[in-house]
Amino acid sequence: MMIKTLTHSLEAISGKILWIDRFHLAYYTPIIKNELALLDHLPSRILFIGGGAAPYSPWLLYSKTRADITVIDNCKLRKIHGENFLTKRNINLNMLCHDGTSVNVDGYDLIVVAKQVNPKCRVLNHILSNADAGTDVLVRINKTEQLTHSPIKTIKHRKRQTSQTYRYIVT
């Protein structure tokens, strides 16, 4: 809970302070690189669940893939801040206020679930039950989280870091 609160606080001021922007980019760049390496192909249409007020991951995904990306967050204020963040950087991603447990997941070849998304198991169940067959799903989790589905691949992001990403393929 403390990490979630800290992340939201940093996101809220990230666009205003250059070193925080650089910190986020340095933090997320290797994560995105590792996650893309998990995939068998570069995606062309991505749904990112839990974009937040400073959607660095969707921005970096776009810069690496040039995919059509839709970013959702269930908080209207974070969605507005996220749109401002992207506009300020001249990045054209579709940002919506929506809940990950009921969002339409049809037509995406990659769905990413951010670490702060809650309830993660319900979101994952919704995706695995409703997304098109063959859709890749990347779920960022904390080491202490337990998910009900077993992933086909797992990566840890840094040696001493406690987060990792699970990869699923919708069947």
N, C-alpha and C positions, 0 to 999 in steps of 0.2 A: 504494500500500500504506500509506503514511503517513496519507493522508486517511482510509482505512478504519479504521485503528487509532485515530486521533483521534476519529472519529465514534463508534466503539464506546465509547471512554473517556468522552466527553461524555454519551452516552446513559445510561451506567451511573450517573452522578451527577446527571442532569438533574432528576429528581423531588425531589431533596433541596435544590437551590439555586435559588431563585426567578429570579435573573437569567439563569441558563442556560436555564430554561424559557422565559422571555421572548425570549431570543436565538433559540431554535429556532422559536418561533412566528413571530417577525418574518422569519426566513429562509425558512420553508416556506410561509407564507401567499401571497406572490406567485407562487410556483412552482405551487401548487395552482390558483390563479386562472387562470394562463396555460394550464395543462394542461386544465382544464375548458373553456376557450375553444376548444381544439382540437377538441372533440367536437361532433357534430351534435345531441346530446340529452343530458340529464342521465341518468346511469346509475341503475339501481335495485338492481343486484346486482354487487358489486365484489370481485375477488380481488386482494389486495395481496401481492406476493411480496417478502420481505425487510423485514419490519416492524421488526425490531430490538428492543432493550430499551426504547426510548422511541418508540413508533409515532406520531409527530407527524403525518406525512402521512395515515395512515388516519383519525386523529382529525379533522383538518381536512377531509378528504374527506367524512366523515360529517356534520360541521357544515354543509357547503355543500350536500349532496345528500340527507341522511337515508336513504341507501341501506343495504341489508343488506350488511355488509362482513365478509369473512373475511380475516384477516391470517395469513400463514405466515412462519416463519423456520426455517432448518434447524438452529439451535442451541437445544437444550433450555433452557439457562440464559437466553438472550435471550428466549425464549418466555415463561418464567416471569416475568422482569422486566417484559416487555411487558404481561402480564396484570395484574401489580401496578400498573403505571403507569396502565392504563386504569381499573382498579377504583378507584384512589385519586381519579380524576377523574370517577367515576360515568359512565363511557362503556361501553356494552354492545356490544362488537365480539367476534366469534368469533376467538380466537387459537389457532393450531395449530402444532405442530412438524412440519414437512414439508419435503421437498426440491422445489424448483421444476422440476426435470427430470422429475418423475413425478407431480406433484399432479394431481388430477382438475380439469380446467378447464371442464367442462360447465356450462351454465346461467348463466354470468356474462355481463353485457353490457359490462363493462370489466375489464381485467386490467392492473395496474400493476406494472412490474418496477423495483425500487429500484436506485439507482446502485451500491451495494456488492454486489449479487448476482453470484455467480461460480459456474459458467461461464455467462455471459450468453447466448452464442450457442446453447448447448445448451438453456437455458431458453426462449429465443425460438423455437427450432425445435420444441420440445415444444408450446408454446402454439399456434403457427401450424398445426401438424399435427393438433391434437386439440380445439381450442376450436370452439364453434358458429360457423357462418357468420354474419358480421355483427358479431362481437365486436370491440370496440375494444381495442387494446393500446397502452399507453404505456410506453416503455422509456427510463429515464433513463440517460444515458451521459456519460462524460468525453470531452472533445474528442479525446483520443488513442486512444480505443477504435474498433475497426472491427467492424461487424456485417455478416453475410453477406447480409442482406435490405435492400433499399432501402425507406425509409419513404415514406409518401404526404405527410407533413407533418413539419416540424422547427421547433422553437422554441429560441432561446437564452434563458436565464433572466435574465441581467443583462448589461449591456454588457461588463464586464471579466471576467465569470465564464466558466470553461471548461466548464461542464456544459450539457447541452441535453437535450431530450426528443424522441424519435421517436414518431410515431403510425403504427400499422398497423391494417388491418382484415382480419380473418380471412375468407378466401374459401372 
